[in-house]
Amino acid sequence: MTPEELHIALNSGRLSKKSIDGLVAELAVLPNRTGNLLQEVFDQDKTDSFNASWVFDHLMRKKLVYLLPYLDEFTGGLSKLTNESGIRPMAHVCELLCEAYFKKKDETFVKNMTAEHLEKIMTVCFDWFIGEHKVAAKVFAMSSLFYLGTKFDWVHPELKMILEDTIAQGTAGYKNRAKKTLDKLTVLGH
């Protein structure tokens, strides 16, 4: 698949789940197309299309390691996203990265993700968490912030304060994740 073929596939109308799965299967054997796909995510954010972000999220679930050469572009572009349908998948990818780095302690990610990458993820996750965003993005950001708080000691107290202030008016899904996160923070002594 050439970059041009990828562009056409992502910009020819809304993709079905089957089409997304097909593209992911093709891209799973083409790690060098990850940069092109990521650029499509950022380009589509300016439009009303989010095919690229959906494909990107599904590809990262299978081949997160493909993102490593593009961490600068990924983390640098997150704060510019405005489309809710694009933010949710990118918030999920942030959660996947934080899980690989902090929970799984995957050496590949620990070696390649810099403090600057983590700080950019942390900043955008706080923005998504406290901003006017849909629940899914907030929940993914909440998880990422919990992991990031194990490295940046000021994050957990801030996260706890925000959760305590917002849990009452959250949706059922938000309340559920917020309670679990608060319980984990209590175990850590926060």
BELJO-V451641 format. One record per residue. N is the residue number from 1. SS is DSSP state (2 for helix, 1 for strand, 0 for the rest). BURIAL is 1 if it has 9 or more other C-alpha atoms within 8 Angstrom, else 0. Layout:
# BELJO-V451641
((N;SS;BURIAL) (N;SS;BURIAL))
This chain:
# BELJO-V451641
((1;0;0) (2;0;0) (3;2;0) (4;2;0) (5;2;0) (6;2;1) (7;2;1) (8;2;0) (9;2;0) (10;2;1) (11;0;1) (12;0;0) (13;0;0) (14;0;0) (15;0;1) (16;0;0) (17;2;0) (18;2;0) (19;2;0) (20;2;1) (21;2;1) (22;2;0) (23;2;1) (24;2;1) (25;2;0) (26;2;1) (27;2;1) (28;0;1) (29;0;0) (30;0;0) (31;2;0) (32;2;0) (33;2;1) (34;2;1) (35;2;0) (36;2;1) (37;2;1) (38;2;1) (39;2;0) (40;2;1) (41;2;1) (42;2;1) (43;2;0) (44;2;1) (45;0;1) (46;0;0) (47;0;0) (48;0;0) (49;0;1) (50;0;1) (51;2;1) (52;2;1) (53;2;1) (54;2;1) (55;2;1) (56;2;1) (57;2;1) (58;2;1) (59;2;1) (60;2;1) (61;2;1) (62;2;0) (63;2;1) (64;2;1) (65;2;0) (66;2;1) (67;2;1) (68;2;1) (69;2;0) (70;2;1) (71;2;1) (72;2;0) (73;2;0) (74;2;1) (75;2;1) (76;2;0) (77;2;1) (78;2;1) (79;2;0) (80;2;0) (81;0;1) (82;0;0) (83;0;1) (84;2;0) (85;2;0) (86;2;1) (87;2;1) (88;2;1) (89;2;1) (90;2;1) (91;2;1) (92;2;1) (93;2;1) (94;2;1) (95;2;1) (96;2;1) (97;2;1) (98;2;1) (99;2;1) (100;2;1) (101;2;1) (102;2;1) (103;2;0) (104;0;0) (105;0;1) (106;0;1) (107;2;0) (108;2;0) (109;2;1) (110;2;1) (111;2;0) (112;2;0) (113;0;1) (114;0;0) (115;2;0) (116;2;0) (117;2;1) (118;2;1) (119;2;0) (120;2;1) (121;2;1) (122;2;1) (123;2;0) (124;2;1) (125;2;1) (126;2;1) (127;2;0) (128;2;1) (129;2;1) (130;2;0) (131;0;0) (132;0;0) (133;0;1) (134;0;0) (135;2;1) (136;2;0) (137;2;1) (138;2;1) (139;2;1) (140;2;1) (141;2;1) (142;2;1) (143;2;1) (144;2;1) (145;2;1) (146;2;1) (147;2;1) (148;2;1) (149;0;1) (150;0;1) (151;0;0) (152;0;0) (153;2;0) (154;2;0) (155;2;1) (156;2;1) (157;2;0) (158;2;0) (159;2;1) (160;2;1) (161;2;0) (162;2;1) (163;2;1) (164;2;0) (165;2;0) (166;2;0) (167;2;1) (168;2;0) (169;2;0) (170;0;1) (171;0;0) (172;2;0) (173;2;0) (174;2;1) (175;2;1) (176;2;0) (177;2;1) (178;2;1) (179;2;1) (180;2;0) (181;2;1) (182;2;1) (183;2;0) (184;2;0) (185;2;1) (186;2;0) (187;2;0) (188;0;0) (189;0;0) (190;0;0))
